[in-house]
Each structure stands twice: as structure tokens, then as C-alpha cells.
Amino acid sequence: MVEHERFYREGLAASSQAARKGCCFIATCVFGEAWQTQVLRQFRDVALRPNVWGRRLVWSYYRLAPGICKCLRRWPALQAPVRVVLGAIAACLRWWPGLGGGGKCRR
């Protein structure tokens, strides 16, 4: 429980720091609040956060993503290939059993 509470506080701190800087995260930057963004967030919460290695990955992502978003805003031509890659990942993750899809594609 102590580890979960610490991770929760770190996530809040990272989110508020990103909000203060006016940064966004990559999926939100390229998709907005589309289904792809929701699937990726759900994967983060369900599959990554419960594990130590997943929390480390999420922490690293929180550190790197704002800079990547700045690059994507500066060079909009880069958004299309990022959108394709993240869209493919999100489409695959829709079938992840832990996300409530049960192996079925949700539309």
C-alpha cells in the first residue's frame, strides 16, 4: 500500500508539473481525446501501474513525453507517423484481455 500511495503521489506531481508547463502527452497531442487516447490510458492504469517495471516505464514516459510533444507541435509533419504508430498500438491493445475487451474488438 505504501508503494501504491507513493506512485500515486508521483503521478499527481508529474501531471501537475506538465499542466503548469502547458505540456501535453503524446496520444493527447496527436489524437486529442479520441478512443486511442482512452485505450492507452486504460492500458497504463491496468497493465503498467500494478507492476514495478511498469511504474518505472510510466515514470520515464512522464519525464520524456512533454519534450516529445513540444517537438510534435513545432514540426506538425511528424504527427502523422506518430499517429499511425500509436493508432496501431492502440488498436492492438483494444483486444488486451485486462482492458475489458475480452479478446473482442470494441468499436
Secondary structure as UniProt FT lines:
FT   HELIX           2..21
FT   HELIX           26..31
FT   HELIX           35..43
FT   HELIX           44..48
FT   TURN            49..50
FT   HELIX           52..74
FT   HELIX           76..78
FT   HELIX           79..93
FT   TURN            94..95
FT   HELIX           97..99
FT   TURN            100..103
//
